[in-house]
Amino acid sequence: MKQIVGVADMKVSNNPKESIITYSLGSCIGLVVYDSVARVGGMLHYMLPESSIDKSKAEQRPYMFADSGIPRLFKTAYKLGAAKQRMQIYVAGGAEILDQKGFFNIGKRNYMALKKMFHKNNVMINKQDVGGNVNRTVRIEIATGDIFVKTSGSKEVKI
Amino acid sequence: MTTLQNLMKELKNLKPIPAVANQLLAVVDNPDSSMEDIANVIQYDPAITASVLKTCNSAFFGLKNPAESIKDAVNLLGTDQVIELVLLKSGAKALSGKQKGYGMEKGDMWLYSVSSAVVAKQVAIKLSLKNKNTIFTAALVKDIGKTILESHVFDEVKKINLLVKDKGFSFREAEKKILGIDHAELGALIAKMWKFSPKMIKLIRHHHLADEKMIKDKEIAAVYLADCICMMMGQGVGSDGLSYRFKAQAMKELGLSADDVSMIIAEFGINMQEVEELLHIV
């Protein structure tokens, strides 16, 4: 079974028959976590770095923002038995339009927001595929923790 | 025959967007038009009328009493909603197909187009721009040129990708260099052939702001910004990805800060569900 993570959405699973997928990340970030002992995997697809931009929308859709979505992803994975020290982390997305600089560069800001939170909480990224001008579709298989990424116009590859 | 000559021949075989869309825009953006004028234009096209009524009476809108005429629909759902439905229904056929040259599956371009239209309207409302229906429609059909150009992009994809990946070209610039015309220019030719208003032709022609002089036109900047936002959000984007140029100056002309842009994105995040529902019912 395929669990689809929409935009501003999150899914966590410990069902080995499932895979979790999110389609066509542009400047958004797809954050994937996996604990190979508990066999728990999760994915978050957020759009923007900070919820302070619109508190009421953050309440309505906490997965829209890095700062309100990321803690929820970890906590939900913990509830299913995942442990922080075993967690593998994969990050994809954060693409940018050509010449998109500074504060308007949402892709880069989305990535920096995550880095900042990870730094504060001693979380390491194991692998990542971020930046550039391409769209990425990301999939994880819960049974194995194998992660696949597909860039628009190319075939899916295992990372 | 050159690519351009080929393209001109293909244009003539293109199934046009129903004329009602055009006539409707002429009426709705005229401040003197009444609700009745609008209903009359729509009723003139029986196929669109039947289709709009069917949608109005679908579970999505949950009307207690069914709408039996366009006038009923306007009374029950409001003029804006009915206009939007007509415009969406007019564009659906032309924009829903698979676009091999741009790596788009069936429905991808339609998702992208409807998203762009919804964001463009958000921008128009935020900035209190007039002609919000024209802006909505321009954002909806701006990539119509891709539907013809895509087979040529497919034939030359290696050359185009080389320019984009190694030479710093935007995808549009690479189209122009290799094929002699880009999808925005071709879209404007199609719009002209379909007798769209000069304003619509201009909005389609300049939706990537290739000509920087056009940046001062707020309507063009609004459609441009909507396109950039949808590119960033990624849904329905093809293999050309985000390989277009970002012009921060356009935001300045619109008087929008980066926070404003983030807020528009957040708003779109909420509206997205509505977009998906619209895609299903239209």
Boltz contact constraints between the chains, C-beta under 6 A:
constraints:
  - contact:
      token1: [A, 7]
      token2: [B, 272]
      max_distance: 6.0
  - contact:
      token1: [A, 8]
      token2: [B, 269]
      max_distance: 6.0
  - contact:
      token1: [A, 24]
      token2: [B, 234]
      max_distance: 6.0
  - contact:
      token1: [A, 24]
      token2: [B, 235]
      max_distance: 6.0
  - contact:
      token1: [A, 24]
      token2: [B, 237]
      max_distance: 6.0
  - contact:
      token1: [A, 25]
      token2: [B, 234]
      max_distance: 6.0
  - contact:
      token1: [A, 26]
      token2: [B, 232]
      max_distance: 6.0
  - contact:
      token1: [A, 26]
      token2: [B, 233]
      max_distance: 6.0
  - contact:
      token1: [A, 26]
      token2: [B, 234]
      max_distance: 6.0
  - contact:
      token1: [A, 27]
      token2: [B, 232]
      max_distance: 6.0
  - contact:
      token1: [A, 47]
      token2: [B, 265]
      max_distance: 6.0
  - contact:
      token1: [A, 47]
      token2: [B, 269]
      max_distance: 6.0
  - contact:
      token1: [A, 48]
      token2: [B, 262]
      max_distance: 6.0
  - contact:
      token1: [A, 48]
      token2: [B, 265]
      max_distance: 6.0
  - contact:
      token1: [A, 53]
      token2: [B, 262]
      max_distance: 6.0
  - contact:
      token1: [A, 53]
      token2: [B, 263]
      max_distance: 6.0
  - contact:
      token1: [A, 54]
      token2: [B, 266]
      max_distance: 6.0
  - contact:
      token1: [A, 57]
      token2: [B, 266]
      max_distance: 6.0
  - contact:
      token1: [A, 64]
      token2: [B, 269]
      max_distance: 6.0
  - contact:
      token1: [A, 95]
      token2: [B, 242]
      max_distance: 6.0
  - contact:
      token1: [A, 97]
      token2: [B, 228]
      max_distance: 6.0
  - contact:
      token1: [A, 97]
      token2: [B, 231]
      max_distance: 6.0
  - contact:
      token1: [A, 97]
      token2: [B, 242]
      max_distance: 6.0
  - contact:
      token1: [A, 97]
      token2: [B, 244]
      max_distance: 6.0
  - contact:
      token1: [A, 97]
      token2: [B, 246]
      max_distance: 6.0
  - contact:
      token1: [A, 98]
      token2: [B, 170]
      max_distance: 6.0
  - contact:
      token1: [A, 98]
      token2: [B, 245]
      max_distance: 6.0
  - contact:
      token1: [A, 99]
      token2: [B, 245]
      max_distance: 6.0
  - contact:
      token1: [A, 99]
      token2: [B, 246]
      max_distance: 6.0
  - contact:
      token1: [A, 100]
      token2: [B, 246]
      max_distance: 6.0
  - contact:
      token1: [A, 103]
      token2: [B, 258]
      max_distance: 6.0
  - contact:
      token1: [A, 104]
      token2: [B, 248]
      max_distance: 6.0
  - contact:
      token1: [A, 104]
      token2: [B, 258]
      max_distance: 6.0
  - contact:
      token1: [A, 106]
      token2: [B, 232]
      max_distance: 6.0
  - contact:
      token1: [A, 133]
      token2: [B, 241]
      max_distance: 6.0
  - contact:
      token1: [A, 133]
      token2: [B, 242]
      max_distance: 6.0
  - contact:
      token1: [A, 133]
      token2: [B, 243]
      max_distance: 6.0
  - contact:
      token1: [A, 134]
      token2: [B, 241]
      max_distance: 6.0
  - contact:
      token1: [A, 135]
      token2: [B, 234]
      max_distance: 6.0
  - contact:
      token1: [A, 135]
      token2: [B, 237]
      max_distance: 6.0
  - contact:
      token1: [A, 135]
      token2: [B, 241]
      max_distance: 6.0
  - contact:
      token1: [A, 152]
      token2: [B, 103]
      max_distance: 6.0
  - contact:
      token1: [A, 152]
      token2: [B, 239]
      max_distance: 6.0
  - contact:
      token1: [A, 152]
      token2: [B, 241]
      max_distance: 6.0
  - contact:
      token1: [A, 153]
      token2: [B, 103]
      max_distance: 6.0
  - contact:
      token1: [A, 153]
      token2: [B, 239]
      max_distance: 6.0
